[in-house]
Amino acid sequence: HLSIIMTIEMVVWSPNLVTLWVGSGHGEAGNLMRILGLGISPYLAYVMLRSPLDAIEIRAISTRNLIWCLSITVVAASISRYLGFGVTSLAWSSVVGLWVLGVKTVFYLARAGWAQWPSGLGVTAILALILLVLTTSSQMFLYQPGQPFLQAGALILSGFSAGTFLWALHIVGFPWIDDLVSRLREVG
């Protein structure tokens, strides 16, 4: 769920963040970061499930998945390069490879019976769509270069929408959110 928030925020805000970081002369890098941000969720799924997969399975499934990822990325990048599509297509090739890696890892565990699809997957998708609309709206309508109050408002609204997403997951009853809330109450 956190990777969904990270992905949406990265996709929406990356051009602005790159401009703030390295200046306006690197506008194309913001678009590349936006594309690469689409690979956060599948990559984090792979990283999160790699160790349990390696512990459970004797065969080198993670290595096979990495080889698939690399192969697809190299083939897509080579075709893109040959056709002259430029740097943007290389970023898309990387994202496709990361999605193959994440999906193959999750599907393998699900097919082997070691993982189940979350019961709230549909709810999460709807909440993520709402978060995307709110975050994109805040970036499109409020964020104006040279207007610090509007920039701050856009960032606050974006943070509020991410917090609302987490709160909605808590209301729906996702166990990891409930565990986090109980730990925070113990500390506080």
C-alpha positions, 0 to 999 in steps of 0.5 A: 500500500505504501508503494502505491502512495510512493508511485503516485506521488513520484509520478505526479511530482517528479518533474517539479522535484527534478526542477527544484533539485537541479534546475529548469534546464533538466526538464526532460529528466523529470519526465524520465523520473515520472516514467521510472516511478511507475516501476516502484510498486512491482520492484518493491513487491519483488524486494519484499517477497524475494527473501521468503521465496528464497527461503521456501524454494530450493530452486533459484526462482528469484534468479530466473525472474531476474533473468526474465526481467533483464532479458525483456528489458534488454530486448525492449531497449534494443528494439527501441534503440534500433527504431530510434525512439530515444531515452524515454523508450529506454525508461519504459523498457526498464519499467516493463522489466520491473513489472515482469519481475514483480508480477512473476514473483507474486504469481509464482508465490500465489500459484504455489499456494504460499501467498493469497490475493488480498481480499481488499484488492478492489478497495485498494484499487479504488482508493488508489484511483481517488488518491491519484485524482486528488494528487494530480488535481493538486499538482495541476491546479495549485502548483505554480512556479514562483508562487510559494503559497500555492506550491505549499498548498499543493504539497499540503493537499497532496500529503493530505490525500496520501494521509486520507488513503492510509486512513481509508485503509485503516477504516476498511480494516487492513491488518498492517495499518491496525498494527501500525496504529496500535504501535503508535499508541503504545509509543505515544 
